[in-house]
Amino acid sequence: MYQAGLILEGGGMKGLYTAGVLDFFLDKGILFSSVYGVSAGACSMCSYLSGQRGRTLAVNTDYLDRKDYCSLDSLLRTGDLFNAEMLYHRIPEELNPYDFEAFDRYKGRAFSVATNIETGKPQYFRIRDMKKDIEKIRASASLPLVSRNVKIDGGLYLDGGISDAIPLQRSILDGNRKNVVIMTKEVGYVRQPSTQLGFIRARYVKYPKVYELMKERHINYNGQLDFIRRQQENGQAYVIRPQKPSDVGRVEKDVKKLKKLYRQGYEEAAACYEELLAYLEA
């Protein structure tokens, strides 16, 4: 296990890139002492830390034709586009069993990043017991407008990407002098202002911090990109990210596109393997 941080960006179904990278890591036995998962990155983190190679790919592609997985029907009936009961209970407990005991054997620290919609601050939930803490994973991956607010210990939470999309700074503050950042946005990407601010303001009128965060999200995200570049220069970050754009949407149902993005992640991780080892072992 490397004494380093691993930071996993979200991005909806674009997270299949991350799944490919993490499966390559599993094939090579690469583990990290601290892992920070945001949104889809938090979901990918789960199967990575239980050592279940291929599970994230399967979970994201095997149920796409079911209304109780991701559908307008689910959104209208439950308030969640991605059905929470299906994703966080039926799949891990019945359909594609999660290896809870394997996760318990992980000796590092795992964090799921969510946004407190009342304070507007990111919350870095420590995941100690995957079964008991599954709502913390769900909170991190609950997208604005198409997910219910998730209540944890009296607080209300949504997608961690709203407040801290790439928590490299948090990892450094936690003492990690080396960090590997897996991003889902391609090289050269620059986030633009949100086009959904009117809907956000109306939906979260009781929680104005959500609107404020979404209004400034492109500024904060692009600032994080600048911070990552500086940390790459001083040796505190190694970045793996798509070398070319994909046509996979945040909510994507084309299995061929998803598997192609997964393979891209695996292959691009393989291509930088020697360089990555040199960085981690220096």
Buried (B, 14 or more C-beta within 10 A) or exposed (E): EBEBBBBBBBBBBBBBBBBBBBBBBBEEEBBBBBBBBBBBBBBBBBBBBBBBBEBBBBBBBBBBEEEBBBBEEBBEEBEBBBBBEBBBBBBBEEEBEBBBEBBEEBEBBBBBBBBBBBEBEBBBBEBEEBEEBBBBBBBBBBBBBBBEBBEBEEBBBBBBBBBBBBBBBBBBEBEBEBBBBBBBBBEEBEBEEBEEEEEBBEBBEEBEBBBBBBBEBBEBBBEBBEBBEEBBEEEBBBBBBBEEEBEBEBEBBBEEBBBBBBBBBBEBBBEBBEEBEEBBEE
